[in-house]
Amino acid sequence: MNILQLSPRFPYPLIDGGRISIYNITKQLALRGHSIDLIAFAEDDTGDDAIREMEQYCTVCPIRDNTKTSYKNFIRSVIRNEPMYITRHRSKKFTAAIEDYLQTRTYDIIYGDHSAMFPYLINLKRSNGFPVAVRMHNIESTIWHRYAESEKSHLKKNYCCTSSNDA
């Protein structure tokens, strides 16, 4: 199969559970003979060694765009009435990379990791009818509810609960 994989973080180095699972899924699909193009948000410190590690298993397109929580993204999130995690991963650079890949390649499926990739997957499904799949690494609503329960700021607490219920 030809797979376009979308990821909210660069899978290497293996420093947390999300990266480890993204890395291993990519690796195991490649070892089973699938061809994978990976478009992933990359931190500024994602180095050549990390890119080379992933290139053993897939074609890599690191997107260097700010996905950090910021006041600007908070306002956008409130205006859009969507979770901050979704808002901070909205990127014109990421969208352009997807469009570039789709112009030159054919895929059997477009696969996304984490809920941050939902808007891209939904758009691709609706606009082009592509088969899509997503892997949720966590039960996001539970994480946000736990965060809200321990948050001392009433503004953040109310926002966390509202955002997680709308997700």
Buried (B, 14 or more C-beta within 10 A) or exposed (E): EEBBBBBBBBBBBBEEEBBBBBBEBBBEBBEEEBBBBBBBBBBEEBBEEBBEBBEEBBBBBBBEBEBEEEEEBBEBBBEEEBBBBBBBBBBEEBBEBBEEBBEEEEBEBBBBBBBBBBBBBEBBEEEEEBEBEBEEBEEBBEEBBEBBEEBEEEEEBEBBBBBBEEB
